[in-house]
Amino acid sequence: MKDHAEDTLGALISRTLDFAPSVSAVRRVAQQNGLRLIREADGDQHTTQLTEASVQQTLAAAVGEAGALDGAELYLKVGRKVARIDV
C-alpha cells in the first residue's frame, strides 16, 4: 500500500498487477460485480463490492471507505484473481 496508495484502482489493476488488459476492462469487471475488497480479521471475512466509480478512486480512498485500516488482512479480488494488500 505504501508504494501504490495514490494509484487509481484501474491503473493499479491493469498496469501494476496486470490482472486486466486496460482500465476499461477493469471497469467492465466492476460493472459485472467482479471487483471486491476483502477484509479478514479474527476469522471473519467482510466483502465490500467496488463499483465502476471505484475504478477511478485511489487505493487509499477505496480502502478508507471500506473501513479496512484496522490491522486486518486486506485483499483485492478482480474476477478470479486475488492480490494481498500490505498496509
HTML snippet that shows the backbone in 3Dmol.js (N, CA, C, O; Angstrom):
<script src="https://3Dmol.org/build/3Dmol-min.js"></script>
<div id="view" style="width:600px;height:400px;position:relative"></div>
<script>
const pdb = `
ATOM      1  N   MET A   1       0.817  -1.179   0.000  1.00  0.00           N
ATOM      2  CA  MET A   1       0.000   0.000   0.000  1.00  0.00           C
ATOM      3  C   MET A   1       0.869   1.253   0.000  1.00  0.00           C
ATOM      4  O   MET A   1       0.508   2.267  -0.597  1.00  0.00           O
ATOM      5  N   LYS A   2       2.013   1.177   0.672  1.00  0.00           N
ATOM      6  CA  LYS A   2       2.884   2.351   0.742  1.00  0.00           C
ATOM      7  C   LYS A   2       3.278   2.852  -0.642  1.00  0.00           C
ATOM      8  O   LYS A   2       3.284   4.058  -0.892  1.00  0.00           O
ATOM      9  N   ASP A   3       3.601   1.939  -1.530  1.00  0.00           N
ATOM     10  CA  ASP A   3       4.088   2.316  -2.854  1.00  0.00           C
ATOM     11  C   ASP A   3       2.975   2.710  -3.811  1.00  0.00           C
ATOM     12  O   ASP A   3       3.230   3.426  -4.779  1.00  0.00           O
ATOM     13  N   HIS A   4       1.739   2.259  -3.565  1.00  0.00           N
ATOM     14  CA  HIS A   4       0.671   2.448  -4.546  1.00  0.00           C
ATOM     15  C   HIS A   4      -0.580   3.114  -3.985  1.00  0.00           C
ATOM     16  O   HIS A   4      -1.639   3.043  -4.608  1.00  0.00           O
ATOM     17  N   ALA A   5      -0.485   3.752  -2.835  1.00  0.00           N
ATOM     18  CA  ALA A   5      -1.652   4.363  -2.193  1.00  0.00           C
ATOM     19  C   ALA A   5      -2.315   5.416  -3.073  1.00  0.00           C
ATOM     20  O   ALA A   5      -3.536   5.570  -3.030  1.00  0.00           O
ATOM     21  N   GLU A   6      -1.542   6.136  -3.863  1.00  0.00           N
ATOM     22  CA  GLU A   6      -2.089   7.210  -4.692  1.00  0.00           C
ATOM     23  C   GLU A   6      -2.415   6.764  -6.120  1.00  0.00           C
ATOM     24  O   GLU A   6      -2.867   7.574  -6.928  1.00  0.00           O
ATOM     25  N   ASP A   7      -2.193   5.503  -6.434  1.00  0.00           N
ATOM     26  CA  ASP A   7      -2.578   4.968  -7.754  1.00  0.00           C
ATOM     27  C   ASP A   7      -4.084   4.734  -7.780  1.00  0.00           C
ATOM     28  O   ASP A   7      -4.669   4.329  -6.775  1.00  0.00           O
ATOM     29  N   THR A   8      -4.709   4.988  -8.921  1.00  0.00           N
ATOM     30  CA  THR A   8      -6.128   4.654  -9.031  1.00  0.00           C
ATOM     31  C   THR A   8      -6.246   3.137  -9.117  1.00  0.00           C
ATOM     32  O   THR A   8      -5.315   2.454  -9.544  1.00  0.00           O
ATOM     33  N   LEU A   9      -7.400   2.619  -8.706  1.00  0.00           N
ATOM     34  CA  LEU A   9      -7.598   1.170  -8.768  1.00  0.00           C
ATOM     35  C   LEU A   9      -7.470   0.654 -10.194  1.00  0.00           C
ATOM     36  O   LEU A   9      -6.904  -0.415 -10.422  1.00  0.00           O
ATOM     37  N   GLY A  10      -7.995   1.415 -11.157  1.00  0.00           N
ATOM     38  CA  GLY A  10      -7.913   0.999 -12.554  1.00  0.00           C
ATOM     39  C   GLY A  10      -6.472   0.835 -13.013  1.00  0.00           C
ATOM     40  O   GLY A  10      -6.119  -0.167 -13.635  1.00  0.00           O
ATOM     41  N   ALA A  11      -5.639   1.831 -12.702  1.00  0.00           N
ATOM     42  CA  ALA A  11      -4.226   1.771 -13.098  1.00  0.00           C
ATOM     43  C   ALA A  11      -3.497   0.663 -12.343  1.00  0.00           C
ATOM     44  O   ALA A  11      -2.685  -0.055 -12.925  1.00  0.00           O
ATOM     45  N   LEU A  12      -3.781   0.526 -11.073  1.00  0.00           N
ATOM     46  CA  LEU A  12      -3.130  -0.495 -10.260  1.00  0.00           C
ATOM     47  C   LEU A  12      -3.438  -1.894 -10.780  1.00  0.00           C
ATOM     48  O   LEU A  12      -2.544  -2.729 -10.916  1.00  0.00           O
ATOM     49  N   ILE A  13      -4.712  -2.137 -11.067  1.00  0.00           N
ATOM     50  CA  ILE A  13      -5.133  -3.465 -11.514  1.00  0.00           C
ATOM     51  C   ILE A  13      -4.638  -3.771 -12.921  1.00  0.00           C
ATOM     52  O   ILE A  13      -4.199  -4.888 -13.195  1.00  0.00           O
ATOM     53  N   SER A  14      -4.705  -2.794 -13.809  1.00  0.00           N
ATOM     54  CA  SER A  14      -4.337  -3.070 -15.201  1.00  0.00           C
ATOM     55  C   SER A  14      -2.833  -2.980 -15.457  1.00  0.00           C
ATOM     56  O   SER A  14      -2.296  -3.784 -16.220  1.00  0.00           O
ATOM     57  N   ARG A  15      -2.150  -2.031 -14.844  1.00  0.00           N
ATOM     58  CA  ARG A  15      -0.732  -1.826 -15.156  1.00  0.00           C
ATOM     59  C   ARG A  15       0.209  -2.494 -14.164  1.00  0.00           C
ATOM     60  O   ARG A  15       1.170  -3.153 -14.563  1.00  0.00           O
ATOM     61  N   THR A  16      -0.061  -2.326 -12.883  1.00  0.00           N
ATOM     62  CA  THR A  16       0.852  -2.858 -11.869  1.00  0.00           C
ATOM     63  C   THR A  16       0.641  -4.353 -11.647  1.00  0.00           C
ATOM     64  O   THR A  16       1.591  -5.134 -11.690  1.00  0.00           O
ATOM     65  N   LEU A  17      -0.607  -4.744 -11.410  1.00  0.00           N
ATOM     66  CA  LEU A  17      -0.898  -6.163 -11.152  1.00  0.00           C
ATOM     67  C   LEU A  17      -1.039  -6.979 -12.429  1.00  0.00           C
ATOM     68  O   LEU A  17      -0.870  -8.198 -12.411  1.00  0.00           O
ATOM     69  N   ASP A  18      -1.346  -6.316 -13.526  1.00  0.00           N
ATOM     70  CA  ASP A  18      -1.555  -6.965 -14.821  1.00  0.00           C
ATOM     71  C   ASP A  18      -2.693  -7.990 -14.765  1.00  0.00           C
ATOM     72  O   ASP A  18      -2.622  -9.048 -15.390  1.00  0.00           O
ATOM     73  N   PHE A  19      -3.747  -7.656 -13.999  1.00  0.00           N
ATOM     74  CA  PHE A  19      -4.931  -8.518 -13.889  1.00  0.00           C
ATOM     75  C   PHE A  19      -5.928  -8.263 -15.004  1.00  0.00           C
ATOM     76  O   PHE A  19      -6.834  -9.068 -15.217  1.00  0.00           O
ATOM     77  N   ALA A  20      -5.777  -7.155 -15.721  1.00  0.00           N
ATOM     78  CA  ALA A  20      -6.691  -6.797 -16.808  1.00  0.00           C
ATOM     79  C   ALA A  20      -5.885  -6.053 -17.872  1.00  0.00           C
ATOM     80  O   ALA A  20      -4.894  -5.398 -17.548  1.00  0.00           O
ATOM     81  N   PRO A  21      -6.300  -6.146 -19.143  1.00  0.00           N
ATOM     82  CA  PRO A  21      -5.530  -5.511 -20.210  1.00  0.00           C
ATOM     83  C   PRO A  21      -5.633  -3.985 -20.246  1.00  0.00           C
ATOM     84  O   PRO A  21      -4.769  -3.328 -20.825  1.00  0.00           O
ATOM     85  N   SER A  22      -6.683  -3.406 -19.633  1.00  0.00           N
ATOM     86  CA  SER A  22      -6.856  -1.949 -19.665  1.00  0.00           C
ATOM     87  C   SER A  22      -7.760  -1.505 -18.520  1.00  0.00           C
ATOM     88  O   SER A  22      -8.391  -2.323 -17.851  1.00  0.00           O
ATOM     89  N   VAL A  23      -7.806  -0.195 -18.312  1.00  0.00           N
ATOM     90  CA  VAL A  23      -8.693   0.369 -17.299  1.00  0.00           C
ATOM     91  C   VAL A  23     -10.149   0.111 -17.695  1.00  0.00           C
ATOM     92  O   VAL A  23     -10.996  -0.111 -16.830  1.00  0.00           O
ATOM     93  N   SER A  24     -10.440   0.138 -18.988  1.00  0.00           N
ATOM     94  CA  SER A  24     -11.803  -0.158 -19.460  1.00  0.00           C
ATOM     95  C   SER A  24     -12.215  -1.579 -19.089  1.00  0.00           C
ATOM     96  O   SER A  24     -13.369  -1.823 -18.737  1.00  0.00           O
ATOM     97  N   ALA A  25     -11.289  -2.497 -19.167  1.00  0.00           N
ATOM     98  CA  ALA A  25     -11.577  -3.883 -18.792  1.00  0.00           C
ATOM     99  C   ALA A  25     -11.854  -3.982 -17.287  1.00  0.00           C
ATOM    100  O   ALA A  25     -12.717  -4.750 -16.861  1.00  0.00           O
ATOM    101  N   VAL A  26     -11.128  -3.211 -16.495  1.00  0.00           N
ATOM    102  CA  VAL A  26     -11.366  -3.185 -15.051  1.00  0.00           C
ATOM    103  C   VAL A  26     -12.766  -2.632 -14.783  1.00  0.00           C
ATOM    104  O   VAL A  26     -13.488  -3.147 -13.929  1.00  0.00           O
ATOM    105  N   ARG A  27     -13.140  -1.596 -15.504  1.00  0.00           N
ATOM    106  CA  ARG A  27     -14.476  -1.004 -15.370  1.00  0.00           C
ATOM    107  C   ARG A  27     -15.560  -2.031 -15.694  1.00  0.00           C
ATOM    108  O   ARG A  27     -16.584  -2.091 -15.014  1.00  0.00           O
ATOM    109  N   ARG A  28     -15.336  -2.839 -16.734  1.00  0.00           N
ATOM    110  CA  ARG A  28     -16.306  -3.883 -17.097  1.00  0.00           C
ATOM    111  C   ARG A  28     -16.419  -4.946 -16.006  1.00  0.00           C
ATOM    112  O   ARG A  28     -17.514  -5.434 -15.724  1.00  0.00           O
ATOM    113  N   VAL A  29     -15.299  -5.302 -15.396  1.00  0.00           N
ATOM    114  CA  VAL A  29     -15.325  -6.270 -14.293  1.00  0.00           C
ATOM    115  C   VAL A  29     -16.158  -5.700 -13.138  1.00  0.00           C
ATOM    116  O   VAL A  29     -16.947  -6.420 -12.527  1.00  0.00           O
ATOM    117  N   ALA A  30     -15.982  -4.416 -12.845  1.00  0.00           N
ATOM    118  CA  ALA A  30     -16.756  -3.772 -11.783  1.00  0.00           C
ATOM    119  C   ALA A  30     -18.243  -3.753 -12.124  1.00  0.00           C
ATOM    120  O   ALA A  30     -19.080  -3.969 -11.247  1.00  0.00           O
ATOM    121  N   GLN A  31     -18.581  -3.498 -13.384  1.00  0.00           N
ATOM    122  CA  GLN A  31     -19.984  -3.500 -13.812  1.00  0.00           C
ATOM    123  C   GLN A  31     -20.621  -4.869 -13.611  1.00  0.00           C
ATOM    124  O   GLN A  31     -21.820  -4.972 -13.349  1.00  0.00           O
ATOM    125  N   GLN A  32     -19.819  -5.914 -13.735  1.00  0.00           N
ATOM    126  CA  GLN A  32     -20.308  -7.289 -13.599  1.00  0.00           C
ATOM    127  C   GLN A  32     -20.171  -7.804 -12.157  1.00  0.00           C
ATOM    128  O   GLN A  32     -20.260  -9.007 -11.910  1.00  0.00           O
ATOM    129  N   ASN A  33     -19.954  -6.883 -11.216  1.00  0.00           N
ATOM    130  CA  ASN A  33     -19.830  -7.201  -9.782  1.00  0.00           C
ATOM    131  C   ASN A  33     -18.661  -8.125  -9.469  1.00  0.00           C
ATOM    132  O   ASN A  33     -18.746  -8.943  -8.552  1.00  0.00           O
ATOM    133  N   GLY A  34     -17.576  -8.002 -10.218  1.00  0.00           N
ATOM    134  CA  GLY A  34     -16.420  -8.862 -10.000  1.00  0.00           C
ATOM    135  C   GLY A  34     -15.259  -8.175  -9.312  1.00  0.00           C
ATOM    136  O   GLY A  34     -14.181  -8.758  -9.194  1.00  0.00           O
ATOM    137  N   LEU A  35     -15.457  -6.936  -8.851  1.00  0.00           N
ATOM    138  CA  LEU A  35     -14.386  -6.173  -8.209  1.00  0.00           C
ATOM    139  C   LEU A  35     -14.740  -6.016  -6.728  1.00  0.00           C
ATOM    140  O   LEU A  35     -15.753  -5.410  -6.379  1.00  0.00           O
ATOM    141  N   ARG A  36     -13.877  -6.582  -5.858  1.00  0.00           N
ATOM    142  CA  ARG A  36     -14.190  -6.593  -4.425  1.00  0.00           C
ATOM    143  C   ARG A  36     -12.956  -6.317  -3.583  1.00  0.00           C
ATOM    144  O   ARG A  36     -11.828  -6.628  -3.965  1.00  0.00           O
ATOM    145  N   LEU A  37     -13.207  -5.726  -2.429  1.00  0.00           N
ATOM    146  CA  LEU A  37     -12.182  -5.550  -1.411  1.00  0.00           C
ATOM    147  C   LEU A  37     -12.584  -6.452  -0.254  1.00  0.00           C
ATOM    148  O   LEU A  37     -13.690  -6.336   0.273  1.00  0.00           O
ATOM    149  N   ILE A  38     -11.690  -7.346   0.138  1.00  0.00           N
ATOM    150  CA  ILE A  38     -11.992  -8.332   1.174  1.00  0.00           C
ATOM    151  C   ILE A  38     -11.134  -8.028   2.401  1.00  0.00           C
ATOM    152  O   ILE A  38      -9.921  -7.842   2.303  1.00  0.00           O
ATOM    153  N   ARG A  39     -11.795  -7.981   3.555  1.00  0.00           N
ATOM    154  CA  ARG A  39     -11.113  -7.734   4.829  1.00  0.00           C
ATOM    155  C   ARG A  39     -11.317  -8.949   5.716  1.00  0.00           C
ATOM    156  O   ARG A  39     -12.448  -9.374   5.954  1.00  0.00           O
ATOM    157  N   GLU A  40     -10.213  -9.508   6.204  1.00  0.00           N
ATOM    158  CA  GLU A  40     -10.277 -10.659   7.107  1.00  0.00           C
ATOM    159  C   GLU A  40      -9.668 -10.272   8.446  1.00  0.00           C
ATOM    160  O   GLU A  40      -8.553  -9.756   8.515  1.00  0.00           O
ATOM    161  N   ALA A  41     -10.431 -10.535   9.518  1.00  0.00           N
ATOM    162  CA  ALA A  41      -9.940 -10.269  10.867  1.00  0.00           C
ATOM    163  C   ALA A  41     -10.608 -11.240  11.829  1.00  0.00           C
ATOM    164  O   ALA A  41     -11.819 -11.449  11.770  1.00  0.00           O
ATOM    165  N   ASP A  42      -9.829 -11.820  12.699  1.00  0.00           N
ATOM    166  CA  ASP A  42     -10.338 -12.725  13.737  1.00  0.00           C
ATOM    167  C   ASP A  42     -11.213 -13.834  13.167  1.00  0.00           C
ATOM    168  O   ASP A  42     -12.222 -14.197  13.771  1.00  0.00           O
ATOM    169  N   GLY A  43     -10.848 -14.365  12.038  1.00  0.00           N
ATOM    170  CA  GLY A  43     -11.590 -15.461  11.432  1.00  0.00           C
ATOM    171  C   GLY A  43     -12.833 -15.046  10.672  1.00  0.00           C
ATOM    172  O   GLY A  43     -13.485 -15.887  10.052  1.00  0.00           O
ATOM    173  N   ASP A  44     -13.178 -13.758  10.705  1.00  0.00           N
ATOM    174  CA  ASP A  44     -14.337 -13.246   9.972  1.00  0.00           C
ATOM    175  C   ASP A  44     -13.885 -12.611   8.666  1.00  0.00           C
ATOM    176  O   ASP A  44     -12.784 -12.070   8.563  1.00  0.00           O
ATOM    177  N   GLN A  45     -14.753 -12.690   7.683  1.00  0.00           N
ATOM    178  CA  GLN A  45     -14.449 -12.107   6.376  1.00  0.00           C
ATOM    179  C   GLN A  45     -15.565 -11.135   5.998  1.00  0.00           C
ATOM    180  O   GLN A  45     -16.746 -11.476   6.070  1.00  0.00           O
ATOM    181  N   HIS A  46     -15.185  -9.933   5.598  1.00  0.00           N
ATOM    182  CA  HIS A  46     -16.154  -8.924   5.171  1.00  0.00           C
ATOM    183  C   HIS A  46     -15.781  -8.490   3.757  1.00  0.00           C
ATOM    184  O   HIS A  46     -14.638  -8.114   3.495  1.00  0.00           O
ATOM    185  N   THR A  47     -16.749  -8.543   2.855  1.00  0.00           N
ATOM    186  CA  THR A  47     -16.503  -8.190   1.457  1.00  0.00           C
ATOM    187  C   THR A  47     -17.204  -6.884   1.122  1.00  0.00           C
ATOM    188  O   THR A  47     -18.380  -6.705   1.438  1.00  0.00           O
ATOM    189  N   THR A  48     -16.479  -5.970   0.481  1.00  0.00           N
ATOM    190  CA  THR A  48     -17.041  -4.711   0.008  1.00  0.00           C
ATOM    191  C   THR A  48     -17.037  -4.739  -1.512  1.00  0.00           C
ATOM    192  O   THR A  48     -15.985  -4.859  -2.139  1.00  0.00           O
ATOM    193  N   GLN A  49     -18.209  -4.628  -2.090  1.00  0.00           N
ATOM    194  CA  GLN A  49     -18.349  -4.590  -3.549  1.00  0.00           C
ATOM    195  C   GLN A  49     -17.860  -3.233  -4.038  1.00  0.00           C
ATOM    196  O   GLN A  49     -18.338  -2.201  -3.565  1.00  0.00           O
ATOM    197  N   LEU A  50     -16.923  -3.216  -4.969  1.00  0.00           N
ATOM    198  CA  LEU A  50     -16.430  -1.969  -5.535  1.00  0.00           C
ATOM    199  C   LEU A  50     -17.160  -1.701  -6.845  1.00  0.00           C
ATOM    200  O   LEU A  50     -17.332  -2.601  -7.667  1.00  0.00           O
ATOM    201  N   THR A  51     -17.584  -0.468  -7.028  1.00  0.00           N
ATOM    202  CA  THR A  51     -18.393  -0.096  -8.179  1.00  0.00           C
ATOM    203  C   THR A  51     -17.521   0.423  -9.317  1.00  0.00           C
ATOM    204  O   THR A  51     -16.302   0.542  -9.198  1.00  0.00           O
ATOM    205  N   GLU A  52     -18.186   0.723 -10.410  1.00  0.00           N
ATOM    206  CA  GLU A  52     -17.497   1.292 -11.567  1.00  0.00           C
ATOM    207  C   GLU A  52     -16.823   2.615 -11.190  1.00  0.00           C
ATOM    208  O   GLU A  52     -15.733   2.912 -11.677  1.00  0.00           O
ATOM    209  N   ALA A  53     -17.457   3.401 -10.337  1.00  0.00           N
ATOM    210  CA  ALA A  53     -16.871   4.665  -9.886  1.00  0.00           C
ATOM    211  C   ALA A  53     -15.609   4.435  -9.057  1.00  0.00           C
ATOM    212  O   ALA A  53     -14.716   5.282  -9.042  1.00  0.00           O
ATOM    213  N   SER A  54     -15.529   3.314  -8.380  1.00  0.00           N
ATOM    214  CA  SER A  54     -14.361   2.986  -7.558  1.00  0.00           C
ATOM    215  C   SER A  54     -13.095   2.821  -8.390  1.00  0.00           C
ATOM    216  O   SER A  54     -11.987   2.996  -7.881  1.00  0.00           O
ATOM    217  N   VAL A  55     -13.254   2.489  -9.653  1.00  0.00           N
ATOM    218  CA  VAL A  55     -12.102   2.274 -10.535  1.00  0.00           C
ATOM    219  C   VAL A  55     -11.254   3.542 -10.647  1.00  0.00           C
ATOM    220  O   VAL A  55     -10.045   3.462 -10.865  1.00  0.00           O
ATOM    221  N   GLN A  56     -11.885   4.715 -10.498  1.00  0.00           N
ATOM    222  CA  GLN A  56     -11.170   5.990 -10.597  1.00  0.00           C
ATOM    223  C   GLN A  56     -10.642   6.475  -9.250  1.00  0.00           C
ATOM    224  O   GLN A  56      -9.910   7.463  -9.197  1.00  0.00           O
ATOM    225  N   GLN A  57     -11.002   5.795  -8.160  1.00  0.00           N
ATOM    226  CA  GLN A  57     -10.521   6.170  -6.832  1.00  0.00           C
ATOM    227  C   GLN A  57      -9.091   5.681  -6.631  1.00  0.00           C
ATOM    228  O   GLN A  57      -8.634   4.750  -7.295  1.00  0.00           O
ATOM    229  N   THR A  58      -8.400   6.329  -5.702  1.00  0.00           N
ATOM    230  CA  THR A  58      -7.077   5.832  -5.339  1.00  0.00           C
ATOM    231  C   THR A  58      -7.253   4.612  -4.439  1.00  0.00           C
ATOM    232  O   THR A  58      -8.313   4.408  -3.846  1.00  0.00           O
ATOM    233  N   LEU A  59      -6.219   3.823  -4.348  1.00  0.00           N
ATOM    234  CA  LEU A  59      -6.250   2.648  -3.476  1.00  0.00           C
ATOM    235  C   LEU A  59      -6.511   3.075  -2.035  1.00  0.00           C
ATOM    236  O   LEU A  59      -7.303   2.440  -1.339  1.00  0.00           O
ATOM    237  N   ALA A  60      -5.856   4.138  -1.581  1.00  0.00           N
ATOM    238  CA  ALA A  60      -6.033   4.615  -0.207  1.00  0.00           C
ATOM    239  C   ALA A  60      -7.480   5.016   0.053  1.00  0.00           C
ATOM    240  O   ALA A  60      -8.014   4.719   1.121  1.00  0.00           O
ATOM    241  N   ALA A  61      -8.127   5.684  -0.903  1.00  0.00           N
ATOM    242  CA  ALA A  61      -9.517   6.117  -0.735  1.00  0.00           C
ATOM    243  C   ALA A  61     -10.451   4.912  -0.672  1.00  0.00           C
ATOM    244  O   ALA A  61     -11.358   4.875   0.159  1.00  0.00           O
ATOM    245  N   ALA A  62     -10.238   3.940  -1.534  1.00  0.00           N
ATOM    246  CA  ALA A  62     -11.096   2.749  -1.560  1.00  0.00           C
ATOM    247  C   ALA A  62     -10.963   1.964  -0.258  1.00  0.00           C
ATOM    248  O   ALA A  62     -11.962   1.501   0.292  1.00  0.00           O
ATOM    249  N   VAL A  63      -9.751   1.814   0.230  1.00  0.00           N
ATOM    250  CA  VAL A  63      -9.517   1.086   1.479  1.00  0.00           C
ATOM    251  C   VAL A  63     -10.112   1.870   2.644  1.00  0.00           C
ATOM    252  O   VAL A  63     -10.706   1.276   3.544  1.00  0.00           O
ATOM    253  N   GLY A  64      -9.962   3.190   2.643  1.00  0.00           N
ATOM    254  CA  GLY A  64     -10.523   4.028   3.704  1.00  0.00           C
ATOM    255  C   GLY A  64     -12.033   3.977   3.744  1.00  0.00           C
ATOM    256  O   GLY A  64     -12.614   3.888   4.825  1.00  0.00           O
ATOM    257  N   GLU A  65     -12.687   4.031   2.591  1.00  0.00           N
ATOM    258  CA  GLU A  65     -14.143   3.971   2.530  1.00  0.00           C
ATOM    259  C   GLU A  65     -14.672   2.628   3.017  1.00  0.00           C
ATOM    260  O   GLU A  65     -15.751   2.558   3.605  1.00  0.00           O
ATOM    261  N   ALA A  66     -13.919   1.574   2.775  1.00  0.00           N
ATOM    262  CA  ALA A  66     -14.343   0.245   3.209  1.00  0.00           C
ATOM    263  C   ALA A  66     -14.093   0.048   4.708  1.00  0.00           C
ATOM    264  O   ALA A  66     -14.491  -0.968   5.278  1.00  0.00           O
ATOM    265  N   GLY A  67     -13.436   1.018   5.338  1.00  0.00           N
ATOM    266  CA  GLY A  67     -13.158   0.915   6.765  1.00  0.00           C
ATOM    267  C   GLY A  67     -12.204  -0.209   7.078  1.00  0.00           C
ATOM    268  O   GLY A  67     -12.355  -0.900   8.086  1.00  0.00           O
ATOM    269  N   ALA A  68     -11.225  -0.394   6.221  1.00  0.00           N
ATOM    270  CA  ALA A  68     -10.361  -1.562   6.334  1.00  0.00           C
ATOM    271  C   ALA A  68      -8.964  -1.238   6.844  1.00  0.00           C
ATOM    272  O   ALA A  68      -8.025  -1.989   6.578  1.00  0.00           O
ATOM    273  N   LEU A  69      -8.805  -0.141   7.569  1.00  0.00           N
ATOM    274  CA  LEU A  69      -7.475   0.224   8.057  1.00  0.00           C
ATOM    275  C   LEU A  69      -7.281  -0.124   9.532  1.00  0.00           C
ATOM    276  O   LEU A  69      -6.575   0.590  10.243  1.00  0.00           O
ATOM    277  N   ASP A  70      -7.879  -1.180   9.987  1.00  0.00           N
ATOM    278  CA  ASP A  70      -7.812  -1.532  11.403  1.00  0.00           C
ATOM    279  C   ASP A  70      -6.875  -2.695  11.698  1.00  0.00           C
ATOM    280  O   ASP A  70      -7.037  -3.371  12.714  1.00  0.00           O
ATOM    281  N   GLY A  71      -5.912  -2.936  10.842  1.00  0.00           N
ATOM    282  CA  GLY A  71      -4.949  -4.008  11.073  1.00  0.00           C
ATOM    283  C   GLY A  71      -5.379  -5.361  10.546  1.00  0.00           C
ATOM    284  O   GLY A  71      -4.710  -6.360  10.808  1.00  0.00           O
ATOM    285  N   ALA A  72      -6.466  -5.422   9.817  1.00  0.00           N
ATOM    286  CA  ALA A  72      -6.943  -6.683   9.251  1.00  0.00           C
ATOM    287  C   ALA A  72      -6.154  -7.029   7.992  1.00  0.00           C
ATOM    288  O   ALA A  72      -5.447  -6.187   7.439  1.00  0.00           O
ATOM    289  N   GLU A  73      -6.280  -8.265   7.551  1.00  0.00           N
ATOM    290  CA  GLU A  73      -5.700  -8.689   6.277  1.00  0.00           C
ATOM    291  C   GLU A  73      -6.596  -8.146   5.166  1.00  0.00           C
ATOM    292  O   GLU A  73      -7.818  -8.272   5.242  1.00  0.00           O
ATOM    293  N   LEU A  74      -6.010  -7.553   4.151  1.00  0.00           N
ATOM    294  CA  LEU A  74      -6.777  -6.978   3.046  1.00  0.00           C
ATOM    295  C   LEU A  74      -6.414  -7.665   1.738  1.00  0.00           C
ATOM    296  O   LEU A  74      -5.253  -7.983   1.484  1.00  0.00           O
ATOM    297  N   TYR A  75      -7.442  -7.888   0.909  1.00  0.00           N
ATOM    298  CA  TYR A  75      -7.247  -8.495  -0.401  1.00  0.00           C
ATOM    299  C   TYR A  75      -8.086  -7.746  -1.417  1.00  0.00           C
ATOM    300  O   TYR A  75      -9.184  -7.282  -1.109  1.00  0.00           O
ATOM    301  N   LEU A  76      -7.568  -7.629  -2.624  1.00  0.00           N
ATOM    302  CA  LEU A  76      -8.298  -7.050  -3.738  1.00  0.00           C
ATOM    303  C   LEU A  76      -8.600  -8.186  -4.700  1.00  0.00           C
ATOM    304  O   LEU A  76      -7.688  -8.841  -5.204  1.00  0.00           O
ATOM    305  N   LYS A  77      -9.883  -8.418  -4.954  1.00  0.00           N
ATOM    306  CA  LYS A  77     -10.287  -9.509  -5.830  1.00  0.00           C
ATOM    307  C   LYS A  77     -10.814  -8.918  -7.129  1.00  0.00           C
ATOM    308  O   LYS A  77     -11.710  -8.074  -7.131  1.00  0.00           O
ATOM    309  N   VAL A  78     -10.238  -9.380  -8.232  1.00  0.00           N
ATOM    310  CA  VAL A  78     -10.616  -8.933  -9.567  1.00  0.00           C
ATOM    311  C   VAL A  78     -10.992 -10.183 -10.356  1.00  0.00           C
ATOM    312  O   VAL A  78     -10.124 -10.907 -10.844  1.00  0.00           O
ATOM    313  N   GLY A  79     -12.311 -10.430 -10.476  1.00  0.00           N
ATOM    314  CA  GLY A  79     -12.745 -11.679 -11.093  1.00  0.00           C
ATOM    315  C   GLY A  79     -12.287 -12.831 -10.234  1.00  0.00           C
ATOM    316  O   GLY A  79     -12.675 -12.934  -9.070  1.00  0.00           O
ATOM    317  N   ARG A  80     -11.463 -13.701 -10.794  1.00  0.00           N
ATOM    318  CA  ARG A  80     -10.933 -14.851 -10.038  1.00  0.00           C
ATOM    319  C   ARG A  80      -9.554 -14.608  -9.480  1.00  0.00           C
ATOM    320  O   ARG A  80      -9.023 -15.449  -8.755  1.00  0.00           O
ATOM    321  N   LYS A  81      -8.969 -13.485  -9.799  1.00  0.00           N
ATOM    322  CA  LYS A  81      -7.600 -13.181  -9.342  1.00  0.00           C
ATOM    323  C   LYS A  81      -7.655 -12.390  -8.038  1.00  0.00           C
ATOM    324  O   LYS A  81      -8.529 -11.546  -7.840  1.00  0.00           O
ATOM    325  N   VAL A  82      -6.699 -12.681  -7.154  1.00  0.00           N
ATOM    326  CA  VAL A  82      -6.665 -12.040  -5.850  1.00  0.00           C
ATOM    327  C   VAL A  82      -5.258 -11.522  -5.569  1.00  0.00           C
ATOM    328  O   VAL A  82      -4.266 -12.201  -5.833  1.00  0.00           O
ATOM    329  N   ALA A  83      -5.192 -10.304  -5.028  1.00  0.00           N
ATOM    330  CA  ALA A  83      -3.911  -9.721  -4.613  1.00  0.00           C
ATOM    331  C   ALA A  83      -4.022  -9.298  -3.167  1.00  0.00           C
ATOM    332  O   ALA A  83      -5.030  -8.723  -2.758  1.00  0.00           O
ATOM    333  N   ARG A  84      -2.997  -9.577  -2.396  1.00  0.00           N
ATOM    334  CA  ARG A  84      -2.969  -9.161  -0.985  1.00  0.00           C
ATOM    335  C   ARG A  84      -2.467  -7.735  -0.927  1.00  0.00           C
ATOM    336  O   ARG A  84      -1.529  -7.366  -1.633  1.00  0.00           O
ATOM    337  N   ILE A  85      -3.101  -6.930  -0.078  1.00  0.00           N
ATOM    338  CA  ILE A  85      -2.698  -5.538   0.108  1.00  0.00           C
ATOM    339  C   ILE A  85      -1.981  -5.457   1.456  1.00  0.00           C
ATOM    340  O   ILE A  85      -2.577  -5.710   2.504  1.00  0.00           O
ATOM    341  N   ASP A  86      -0.722  -5.109   1.415  1.00  0.00           N
ATOM    342  CA  ASP A  86       0.052  -4.927   2.654  1.00  0.00           C
ATOM    343  C   ASP A  86      -0.089  -3.478   3.086  1.00  0.00           C
ATOM    344  O   ASP A  86       0.263  -2.557   2.350  1.00  0.00           O
ATOM    345  N   VAL A  87      -0.611  -3.292   4.296  1.00  0.00           N
ATOM    346  CA  VAL A  87      -0.857  -1.926   4.785  1.00  0.00           C
ATOM    347  C   VAL A  87       0.370  -1.354   5.419  1.00  0.00           C
ATOM    348  O   VAL A  87       0.351  -0.215   5.886  1.00  0.00           O
TER     349      VAL A  87
END
`;
const viewer = $3Dmol.createViewer("view");
viewer.addModel(pdb, "pdb");
viewer.setStyle({}, {cartoon: {color: "spectrum"}});
viewer.zoomTo();
viewer.render();
</script>
